[in-house]
Amino acid sequence: MNLYPRFAAHVATALATLMAEGDLPAGLDTRAVAVEPPRDPSHGDLATNAAMVLAKPAGMKPRDIAMLLALKLNRLDDVAQAEVAGPGFLNLRLSPDVWRAEITAIHAAGADYGRSTMGGGHRVNVEYVSANPTGPMHMGHCRGAVVGDALAATLEFAGFDVTREYYINDAGGQVDTLARSAHLRYREALGETIAIPEGFYPGDYLVPVGEALAADFGPRYVGAPEAEWLPAFRSRTVALMMDRIRDDLLLLGIKQDVFFSEASLGDRVQQALDTLDAKGLIYEGVLEAPKGEAADDWEPRPQTLFRASQFGDDTDRALKKSDGSWTYFAGDVAYHWDKLERGYSALVDMFGADHGGYVKRMQAAVRALSDNKVPLDIKIVQMVKLLRAGEPVKMSKRSGNFVTLADVVEEVGKDVVRFIMLTKRSDSQLDFDFAKVVEQSRDNPVFYVQYAHARIASLGRKAKEAGIDLPPPDLALLDDADLALVKTAALWPRIVEQAADAREPHRIAFYLGDLAAVFHTQWNMGNDDAARRFVRADAPALTAARLHLADAVGQVIRNGLAVMGVEAADELH
C-alpha cells in the first residue's frame, strides 16, 4: 500500500543489475539510497538520490550513474519517464495506471489504508498527561493529553504494540495539601462555615469531594487530630480526583491502559538504585553550585550521586535529600526502571514546558539502566494560550485559577479541541481562540478539512438528486487533472511512517490540510469550468469514476482523522 518502498525496490533491483553487469562497481553500499517525493511536484512524481550518494564510492560522475539507472527504470511498465536533471538527480513520472490502481487499493483497504508494519510489534510505552491529582484537567493538561493520545494511535497504526500510561503523582507534599483542603470541604459538607487558608486548594471542585468524604466517614473526623485522618483522606481524595480526571479525559475520547501510582513504588526505588550501583554508577561526592547560584547561597555537602554525566547529562545528579529521603529524581529513576522491567523496547514521555531541564537527566538514567538498549524520547509540550476574539480568557472562579478542559470541550466540542491541539509542533506556543476555532473559513484548519469530507459525502446525494444512473466506475476515464488528487492521497502511508518515526503526530494534521486543499482546488475548478465538475448529468460514466476517486480521498481523510481521534463530518451546519 506504500508506493515508496515499492519503487525503492525497483531502484534497488536496477542498481543490483548494473553492478552484476559491471556498469557499476560490485558491492556498493546502497543503504543511503532513498526514493522520495520531489521538492517541486512539476519535476515528477518520485525522485531518487541514488546517483548522488553512490558517485563517490563508485568513482563516477553522478550524472553518468543517473543515466545508467534511467535506462533501466524506463523499461518498467510503472514508469512513464525517468529523467535525469542537473548534476545527477533522477526524477520519475509514473504511469497513470499506477495512480488508478492506487484508487482501487484505497477502496480495497478501507480503514486500513496506510496501516504499516514498520513497528514490527515492538512494545512502546507512551506516558502522557500524568497531571497531579490536585484538581480537574485544564487546558495545559489538554494539549499533552491529545498529543500523547494521537502519538499512541499513530504508533499503533504504524505497527507498534503501544501501552498508554498515566503516572499518578500521589506522593509528596502537594497530596497532603490536597487532603487537608478536602478535610475543610468535608467539614463544610457537615455544616461548618469554613475559610480556605493561603496555600490550600480553593476551587469549588473539592465541594463534591468533601460531600463524598462526609458520606464515607460521617462526623468522626471533624475534630480529630490530623494524624488520625490524613492517610485515609489522602488516599480517598486522590481516588476521587482520579475518577474526575478519567471522566475529563473521556470527554476527549482518551482511555489509558495503565494508571501507575507513584506512592506504590515502595522498595522499587532501592531496587532501581541497586541496579545502577551494581554498574558502578552511584558514588558519594560533592556537587558544584548550580549555574547562577550565588556562592553564599550554596552549601556543598556529601551526597549520594548518580553518574549522569557519563550518559549525556550536564552534571551528576543527587539521589538523596539532606534528611535522607529520596529525591524526586530518584523516584523517577525507579519508575522508568519499572517500565524497563516490563519489557518495553522504547519509551516516550510527554513533559510540560516547565520540565525542559529534566530531559537530559531522565534520558541519562534510562541509558544507564538499559545499557543504551532502550531509547527514551521526551516530547516537550508548551502551554496553550486561551483567547476569545483575540482577548485573553478570564480564569474560572469555579476551578480556582484556571479554565477546565471540560468547560472548553462543552463549548466547542471534542473534535475541534483535538484537531487544534495538533495544528502545531508540541514544543511551540499554541493560541486557542474560541471564536476562530469554530469559524467556518479557510483559515480554520478544523473546518477546512471537515468541509472537504462533507463535500465528498455530498457528491452521492448530488448525483442522486440529478437523477444520474451511475455505472460501475471506469477509472480509465480519469485524466491527469483528476489523478492529481490521488497523488496526494497516496502520500498517506508515507506520512504515517514518518510521523511514527519522528514521534510527531502533528504531521498528520498538516498532511490533511494539504489533502483538503488539493480537493477544494479541484472542486473550485468545477465552478469555473463545468467539464471539471465531479457530478455531470451529461456524463454518467465520468461522474461514476470521479465519485469513486473522491470517495477514495474521503477514505484517506477519515483514516487520518481517526488517528487524530477526530470524527469525520458528513454535513456541516
C-alpha positions in Angstrom: 0.0 0.0 0.0 3.0 2.3 0.2 4.3 3.3 -3.2 7.7 4.5 -1.9 9.1 1.1 -0.7 7.7 -0.4 -3.9 9.7 2.0 -6.1 12.7 1.9 -3.8 12.7 -1.8 -4.5 12.6 -1.1 -8.3 15.7 1.2 -7.8 17.5 -1.4 -5.7 16.9 -4.0 -8.4 18.1 -1.8 -11.1 21.3 -0.9 -9.1 21.9 -4.6 -8.4 21.6 -5.3 -12.1 24.0 -2.6 -13.0 26.5 -4.0 -10.5 26.1 -7.5 -11.8 26.6 -6.3 -15.4 29.7 -4.4 -14.5 28.4 -0.9 -15.2 28.8 -0.1 -11.5 31.4 -1.4 -9.1 30.3 -4.5 -7.2 29.4 -4.4 -3.6 28.3 -0.7 -3.4 26.6 0.2 -0.1 23.1 1.3 -1.2 21.6 1.9 2.3 21.6 5.7 1.9 19.6 5.5 -1.4 16.1 6.9 -0.9 13.0 7.4 -3.0 11.0 10.4 -2.0 8.6 13.0 -3.5 10.5 15.7 -5.4 10.6 19.1 -3.7 8.9 20.6 -6.8 6.0 18.4 -8.0 6.4 19.7 -11.5 9.7 17.7 -11.7 7.8 14.4 -11.5 6.1 12.0 -9.1 9.1 10.5 -7.4 12.8 11.3 -7.1 15.8 9.2 -6.1 19.2 10.4 -4.7 20.9 7.1 -5.9 23.4 8.7 -8.3 24.4 11.4 -5.8 25.1 9.2 -2.9 26.8 6.4 -5.0 29.1 8.7 -7.1 32.0 9.0 -4.7 32.2 5.3 -3.6 31.7 4.3 -7.3 34.4 6.7 -8.5 32.0 8.0 -11.1 30.2 11.2 -12.0 26.6 11.4 -10.5 25.1 12.2 -13.9 26.7 9.1 -15.5 25.2 6.9 -12.8 21.8 8.6 -13.2 21.8 8.0 -17.0 22.5 4.3 -16.5 19.8 4.0 -13.8 17.3 5.9 -16.0 17.8 3.4 -18.8 16.8 0.5 -16.5 13.9 2.3 -14.9 12.4 3.5 -18.2 11.8 -0.2 -19.1 9.3 -0.6 -16.3 5.6 -0.6 -17.1 5.1 1.5 -13.9 7.4 4.3 -15.1 6.2 6.7 -17.8 9.6 8.5 -17.8 12.8 8.5 -15.8 14.5 11.8 -16.4 18.0 13.0 -15.3 18.1 16.6 -14.1 21.0 18.8 -13.0 24.2 17.1 -11.9 22.6 13.8 -11.3 19.1 14.0 -9.8 16.8 11.3 -11.2 13.0 12.1 -11.4 10.4 9.6 -12.2 7.0 10.2 -13.7 4.7 7.2 -13.1 2.2 5.6 -15.4 -1.4 6.9 -15.0 -2.3 3.2 -14.4 -0.2 3.3 -11.1 -2.4 6.1 -9.8 -5.6 4.4 -11.0 -4.5 1.2 -9.2 -3.9 3.2 -6.0 -7.5 4.4 -6.1 -8.6 0.7 -6.2 -6.1 -0.1 -3.4 -7.5 2.6 -1.2 -11.0 1.2 -1.6 -9.9 -2.3 -1.0 -8.0 -1.5 2.2 -10.6 1.0 3.5 -10.0 1.9 7.1 -6.7 0.0 7.0 -5.2 2.0 4.1 -1.9 3.4 5.3 -1.6 1.0 8.1 2.1 -0.1 8.4 4.1 -3.0 9.7 7.2 -0.8 10.3 6.8 -1.2 14.1 7.1 -4.9 13.9 5.0 -5.3 17.0 7.7 -3.8 19.2 6.4 -2.7 22.6 6.3 1.1 23.2 5.2 2.8 26.4 3.8 6.3 25.9 3.3 8.2 29.1 1.2 11.3 28.9 -0.9 13.7 30.9 0.4 12.5 34.3 -1.1 15.6 36.0 -1.0 15.9 39.7 -4.4 14.7 41.1 -4.9 18.0 42.9 -7.5 19.5 40.5 -9.6 18.9 37.4 -7.9 18.8 34.0 -7.2 22.2 32.5 -6.1 23.3 29.0 -2.4 23.0 29.9 -3.0 19.3 30.5 -5.3 19.1 27.5 -2.5 19.6 24.9 -0.3 16.9 26.3 -3.2 14.6 26.6 -4.2 15.0 22.9 -0.6 14.9 21.6 0.2 11.8 23.6 -3.0 10.0 22.7 -2.6 10.9 19.0 1.0 9.7 19.1 0.0 6.4 20.6 -2.6 6.0 17.9 -0.1 6.9 15.2 2.4 4.3 16.6 -0.3 1.6 16.7 -1.3 2.4 13.1 2.4 2.0 12.2 2.5 -1.5 13.7 3.8 -0.9 17.2 2.3 -2.5 20.3 1.5 0.5 22.4 0.7 1.0 26.1 -0.9 4.3 27.1 0.2 5.2 30.6 -0.6 7.8 33.2 1.8 8.4 36.1 -0.2 9.5 39.2 1.9 11.9 41.3 0.2 10.8 44.5 3.2 11.2 46.8 4.7 14.3 48.4 3.6 17.5 50.0 1.0 18.5 47.4 -1.1 15.5 48.1 -1.0 16.2 51.8 -2.2 19.7 51.0 -4.9 18.2 48.8 -6.1 16.0 51.7 -6.1 19.0 54.1 -8.1 21.0 51.6 -10.6 18.1 51.2 -10.9 17.9 55.0 -12.1 21.5 55.1 -14.7 20.7 52.4 -15.6 17.6 54.4 -16.3 19.8 57.5 -18.2 22.2 55.2 -20.4 19.3 54.0 -21.2 18.5 57.6 -22.5 22.1 58.3 -19.4 24.1 59.3 -18.6 27.5 57.8 -15.1 27.3 56.6 -12.4 29.7 55.3 -9.7 28.4 52.8 -6.3 29.4 54.2 -3.5 30.6 51.9 -1.6 27.7 50.3 -4.7 25.3 50.2 -6.6 24.4 47.1 -9.6 26.8 46.9 -11.5 25.5 43.9 -15.2 24.6 44.2 -14.3 21.3 42.5 -13.5 20.0 46.0 -17.0 20.6 47.3 -18.3 17.2 45.9 -15.2 15.5 47.2 -16.0 16.9 50.7 -19.6 15.6 50.3 -18.3 12.1 49.4 -15.9 12.1 52.3 -18.8 13.1 54.6 -20.9 10.2 53.3 -17.9 7.9 53.7 -16.8 8.8 57.2 -19.6 10.7 58.9 -18.6 13.2 61.6 -16.0 11.2 63.3 -13.0 13.1 61.8 -14.4 16.6 62.3 -12.4 17.4 65.4 -9.9 14.5 65.2 -6.1 15.1 65.2 -4.7 15.3 61.7 -2.6 12.2 62.2 -5.8 10.1 62.5 -7.5 11.2 59.3 -4.7 12.4 57.0 -3.7 8.9 55.5 -7.4 8.0 54.8 -8.3 11.4 53.4 -5.2 11.4 51.2 -5.9 8.0 49.5 -9.7 8.6 49.3 -9.3 12.1 47.9 -6.7 11.0 45.3 -9.1 8.2 44.2 -12.0 10.7 43.9 -9.9 13.2 41.9 -8.6 10.5 39.6 -12.2 9.5 38.9 -12.8 13.1 37.9 -9.6 13.2 35.8 -10.7 9.9 34.0 -14.1 11.5 33.3 -12.4 14.6 31.9 -10.1 12.5 29.7 -13.1 10.6 28.4 -14.5 13.9 27.2 -11.6 13.9 24.8 -12.1 10.2 23.9 -9.0 9.3 25.9 -8.7 5.9 27.7 -5.4 5.0 29.1 -4.3 1.4 29.7 -2.2 1.9 32.9 -2.5 4.3 35.8 0.7 3.9 37.8 0.9 5.2 41.3 4.0 7.0 42.5 3.1 6.0 46.0 3.2 2.3 45.0 6.9 2.5 44.1 8.0 1.5 47.7 11.1 -0.6 47.7 11.5 -0.4 43.9 13.4 2.9 44.4 16.1 0.9 46.2 16.0 -1.9 43.7 16.5 0.6 40.8 19.4 2.3 42.5 20.9 -1.1 43.4 20.9 -1.8 39.6 22.8 1.4 39.0 25.1 0.7 41.9 26.0 -2.7 40.6 27.1 -1.0 37.4 29.4 1.3 39.4 27.3 4.4 38.7 26.5 5.6 42.2 29.0 7.3 44.5 29.3 9.6 47.4 30.5 13.1 46.3 30.1 16.8 46.4 28.4 18.8 43.6 29.4 22.2 42.5 27.0 25.1 42.9 24.4 25.2 40.1 25.0 27.8 37.5 23.6 31.2 38.5 23.6 30.2 42.2 25.4 32.7 44.4 28.3 31.1 46.4 26.9 32.2 49.7 23.5 30.5 48.8 25.1 27.1 48.2 26.2 24.8 50.9 28.4 22.0 49.4 27.8 18.7 51.2 28.5 15.0 50.6 25.6 13.4 48.6 24.7 10.1 47.0 25.1 10.8 43.3 24.3 9.1 40.0 27.0 9.4 37.3 24.5 11.0 34.9 27.3 13.0 33.2 28.6 9.7 31.7 25.3 9.4 29.8 25.0 12.9 28.3 23.7 14.9 31.2 25.4 18.2 32.2 26.2 17.1 35.7 25.8 14.2 38.1 22.5 14.0 39.9 21.6 13.7 43.6 19.5 10.7 44.7 19.0 11.7 48.4 17.9 14.8 50.2 19.7 16.1 53.3 17.2 14.4 55.5 18.0 11.0 53.9 14.8 10.7 51.9 14.8 10.0 48.2 14.9 12.9 45.8 12.1 13.4 43.2 14.6 12.3 40.6 15.3 9.0 42.4 11.6 8.2 42.3 11.5 8.9 38.6 14.6 6.7 38.1 12.7 3.9 39.8 9.6 4.5 37.8 11.5 4.2 34.5 13.3 1.2 35.8 9.9 -0.4 36.4 8.9 0.3 32.8 12.1 -1.3 31.6 11.4 -4.3 33.8 8.0 -4.6 32.0 9.9 -5.3 28.7 9.3 -2.2 26.6 11.7 -1.7 23.7 11.1 2.1 23.6 9.7 4.7 26.0 8.1 8.1 25.2 7.3 10.7 27.8 5.3 13.9 27.4 6.8 16.7 29.5 5.3 20.1 30.3 7.3 23.2 29.2 8.5 23.7 32.8 10.3 20.3 32.8 12.7 21.1 29.9 15.7 20.9 32.2 14.7 17.4 33.3 15.1 15.8 29.9 18.8 15.1 29.9 18.9 13.5 33.3 16.0 11.2 32.6 17.5 10.1 29.3 20.8 9.5 31.1 19.0 7.3 33.7 17.3 5.2 31.0 20.5 4.8 29.0 22.3 3.7 32.2 19.6 1.3 33.3 19.1 -0.3 29.9 22.8 -0.4 28.8 21.9 2.0 26.0 19.4 -0.5 24.6 16.1 1.3 25.2 15.6 4.8 23.8 13.7 7.4 25.9 12.1 10.0 23.6 10.9 13.0 25.6 8.5 15.5 23.9 8.1 18.9 25.4 4.5 20.3 25.3 4.2 24.1 25.5 1.3 25.8 27.2 -1.9 26.8 25.4 -2.9 30.5 25.4 -6.7 30.8 25.6 -8.2 33.7 23.7 -11.7 34.9 22.8 -11.7 37.1 19.7 -8.1 37.9 20.4 -8.5 38.8 24.0 -7.2 36.6 26.9 -9.8 34.5 28.5 -10.6 35.2 32.2 -9.9 32.4 34.6 -12.7 30.2 36.0 -13.7 31.1 39.6 -15.3 27.7 40.0 -11.9 26.0 39.3 -9.8 28.3 41.4 -7.3 29.7 38.9 -7.7 28.0 35.5 -10.2 27.2 32.7 -11.1 23.5 32.8 -10.8 21.1 29.9 -14.5 20.2 30.5 -15.6 23.8 30.0 -13.7 24.1 26.7 -15.0 20.8 25.3 -18.5 21.7 26.3 -18.3 25.0 24.4 -16.5 23.9 21.1 -16.7 20.1 21.1 -14.1 17.2 21.4 -13.2 17.2 17.7 -12.3 20.9 17.5 -10.2 20.7 20.6 -8.3 17.6 19.5 -7.7 18.9 16.0 -6.5 22.3 17.1 -4.1 20.8 19.7 -2.3 19.1 16.7 -2.0 22.0 14.4 1.5 22.9 15.7 4.5 21.2 16.9 4.1 20.4 20.6 7.1 22.4 21.6 5.8 25.6 20.1 3.3 28.1 21.7 -0.3 27.4 20.7 -3.1 30.0 20.7 -6.6 28.7 21.1 -9.1 31.3 20.2 -12.7 30.3 20.9 -14.0 32.5 18.1 -11.6 31.3 15.5 -11.7 27.5 16.1 -15.4 27.4 15.3 -15.2 29.9 12.4 -16.3 28.5 9.0 -13.4 29.8 7.0 -10.3 28.5 5.2 -8.2 30.0 8.0 -9.7 27.4 10.4 -7.9 24.1 9.8 -10.6 22.1 11.5 -13.4 23.4 9.3 -11.2 23.3 6.2 -10.6 19.5 6.5 -14.1 18.7 7.7 -15.6 20.7 4.9 -13.6 18.7 2.3 -15.0 15.5 3.8 -18.5 16.9 3.9 -18.3 18.0 0.3 -17.2 14.5 -0.7 -20.1 13.0 1.3 -22.5 15.3 -0.6 -21.5 14.0 -4.0 -23.5 10.8 -3.9 -26.6 12.8 -2.9 -26.0 15.4 -5.7 -25.8 12.6 -8.3 -29.0 11.0 -6.9 -30.8 14.4 -7.0 -29.6 14.9 -10.6 -31.2 11.6 -11.5 -27.9 10.1 -12.7 -27.8 6.3 -13.1 -24.2 5.6 -12.2 -22.5 2.7 -14.0 -19.5 0.8 -12.4 -16.6 3.2 -12.3 -14.2 3.1 -15.3 -11.0 4.7 -13.9 -9.6 4.9 -17.4 -11.8 8.0 -17.9 -9.8 9.9 -15.3 -7.3 12.4 -16.7 -4.1 13.9 -15.3 -6.0 16.7 -13.5 -8.2 14.1 -11.8 -5.3 11.9 -10.8 -3.6 14.9 -9.1 -5.9 14.1 -6.2 -4.9 10.5 -5.8 -1.2 11.5 -5.9 -1.7 13.5 -2.7 -3.9 10.8 -1.2 -1.2 8.2 -1.9 1.2 10.1 0.4 -0.8 8.9 3.4 1.1 5.6 4.1 4.4 7.5 4.0 3.1 10.2 6.3 2.0 7.6 8.8 5.5 6.1 8.9 7.2 9.5 9.1 5.0 10.7 11.9 5.6 7.5 13.8 9.3 7.5 13.3 9.7 11.2 14.4 7.1 10.8 17.2 5.3 13.8 15.7 1.5 13.3 15.3 1.0 17.0 14.2 2.4 15.9 10.8 -1.0 14.2 10.2 -2.9 17.4 10.7 -0.5 19.2 8.3 -1.0 16.5 5.7 -4.8 16.5 6.0 -4.7 20.2 5.4 -2.7 19.7 2.2 -5.0 16.9 1.0 -8.1 19.1 1.7 -6.5 22.0 -0.2 -6.0 19.8 -3.3 -9.6 18.6 -3.1 -11.0 22.1 -2.7 -8.9 23.3 -5.6 -10.4 20.5 -7.8 -13.9 21.3 -6.6 -13.5 25.0 -7.3 -12.2 24.3 -10.8 -15.7 23.0 -11.5 -17.1 26.3 -10.6 -15.2 27.9 -13.4 -15.4 25.0 -15.9 -18.4 22.7 -15.9 -16.3 20.0 -17.6 -14.3 19.7 -14.4 -17.2 19.1 -12.1 -17.4 15.9 -10.1 -21.1 15.4 -10.9 -22.1 15.8 -14.5 -25.6 14.8 -15.6 -24.3 14.7 -19.2 -21.5 12.2 -18.4 -22.7 9.4 -16.1 -19.6 7.2 -16.6 -17.2 10.1 -15.9 -19.3 11.1 -12.9 -19.0 7.5 -11.5 -15.2 7.5 -12.0 -14.8 10.9 -10.3 -17.1 9.9 -7.4 -15.0 6.7 -7.0 -11.9 8.9 -6.9 -13.5 11.4 -4.4 -14.6 8.5 -2.2 -11.0 7.3 -2.0 -9.9 10.7 -0.9 -12.7 10.8 1.7 -11.4 7.4 3.0 -7.9 8.8 3.5 -9.3 11.9 5.3 -11.3 9.6 7.6 -8.3 7.4 8.2 -6.2 10.5 9.1 -8.9 12.0 11.3 -9.3 8.6 13.1 -5.7 8.5 14.0 -6.1 12.0 15.4 -9.1 10.9 17.4 -11.4 13.2 15.4 -14.7 12.1 13.8 -15.2 12.9 10.1 -18.3 15.1 9.4 -20.7 14.2 6.6 -22.5 17.5 6.9 -21.6 20.9 8.4 -24.2 23.3 9.8 
